[in-house]
Amino acid sequence: MINDMTKGDPLKLIIGFSVPLLIGNIFQQLYNIADIVIVGRTLGMNALAAVGAISPIFFFLMFVVVGLTNGFAVITGQRFGAKDTQGVRRSVTVSTVLSMGFTILFSLLLALGMNTILVLMNVPKEIYYDAFWYIQIVIAGLVIVNAYNLLASIVRALGDSKTPLYFLIFASVLNIFLALLFILKFHWGVPGSAVAVVLSQGVSALLCIIYVKLKFPILHLKLSDWTYALKKESIPFAIEHLKVGIPMSVQFSILGIGILIIQSVCNSFGPDVIAAFTAALRIEQIATLPMISFGVALAAYTAQNFGAYSFSRIREGVNKGSVINICLSIIMTLLIHFYGSDIVGIFIGKSETHIIGIARSYLWISTLFYFFLGQIFIFRNALQGMGEAFLPLVASIAELLVRSFAAVYLAVKFGYYGVFYAGPIAWILASTIMASGYYANLFKIVKKAHSNARLQNKIKKDFNISV
């Protein structure tokens, strides 16, 4: 169902949008959780370490695809907020052509260079074979992953976060069934788990296509929309998408590279640390899902209101979102501190006390800084919803540099425990940059009123100022 987020109570709209998104993200994580639990419990610690060793590459791929498709969907959301139905349709076709072309080229380059990448990541020889084939299968299916994420991003840009959820729930259950089938029945080992992930994403994409065709008239594309995407006259519109999509994709990929570097450092400490870091990272991803979901909801909300020039609603949404973030940070911190060990035991078994201790130490350190991580999501998504991609990119680069330096330096000084502080240090820096950028962007909007009559009247009303 299409949802106009330019009207109504901002907090109610954002929460209403984010709850289905949160549930969807939880089921999205089931893809990875199923891999870890099934592989760890049925194939052993080396198999678990193999999946864990290449997890940063997996997340890097997902970050690139999600960043690109979410960036393109910002333009779609802005067109929808401006009531430009033709612009919505043309945004969809341009986004499809650009994202598919990029994904195919990206997949080919990664597949050819994967051997070198794994060597640089210090992947141990005893787990190399499983790690290599797992990630190659995921790369082969990246076009399918892109198709689902693009469709989901477009539907969410129109204010509907429920439709992709239903299909994702079904696909997540299917993924668990297929993983068990391929590993236990067909004896495909770790690569079988990767096949299950790709096939399940394909089902999600197919279901989205069918539902959009049946229930979303605004997305019923015409031949003229497709021909427009392939003509020279679409180049300025394509550039408009790329100006948001590429920086957002780069920004997301930088986050993935940061995790990859930390994983590479952890890999040098052996399979036990790899397994512990893998389990802890999965738990952290689940714990921070409410923050991520709230941020994505804020991006869709901001994009629509930016297109409608409702700047006061953007400000109200960010302020209330920050209050929600404080509450979420406290709740997640308490849950991890009191139940972290038990949750780690689900992944690797309670008998692995040494590995559980390492994973628990990582979680105890990181949860203390969840507030800063949450504010990154708040300010970043608000800026991206307004079409501002440069400042989030700068913050991401700074986060990568600080996180990488801290991981390497602290690992030398304090071993793998030092690596655990790299993320929190980077979160504090990035959230500070994001906050400064957000408030500077609001000031820039007010300044624009002096040269734009429409903006002048709108901002004068919204901000209760004289211009």
Secondary structure, DSSP 4 states (H G I P E B T S, - for coil): ----TTSS-HHHHHHHHHHHHHHHHHHHHHHHHHHHHHHHHHH-HHHHHHHHHTHHHHHHHHHHHHHHHHHHHHHHHHHHHTT-HHHHHHHHHHHHHHHHHHHHHHHHHHHHHHHHHHHHTT--HHHHHHHHHHHHHHHHTHHHHHHHHHHHHHHHHTT--SHHHHHHHHHHHHHHHHHHIIIIIS---HHHHHHHHHHHHHHHHHHHHHHHHHH-GGG---HHHHHHHTSGGGHHHHHHHHHHHHHHHHHHHHHHHHHHHHHHHHHTT-HHHHHHHHHHHHHHHHHTHHHHHHHHHHHHHHHHHHHTT-HHHHHHHHHHHHHHHHHHHHHHHHHHHHHHHHHHHHHH-TT-HHHHHHHHHHHHHHHTTHHHHHHHHHHHHHHHHTT--HHHHHHHHHHHHHHHHHHHHHHHHHTHHHHTTHHHHHHHHHHHHHHHHHHHHHHHHHHHGGG-HHHHHHHHHHHT---
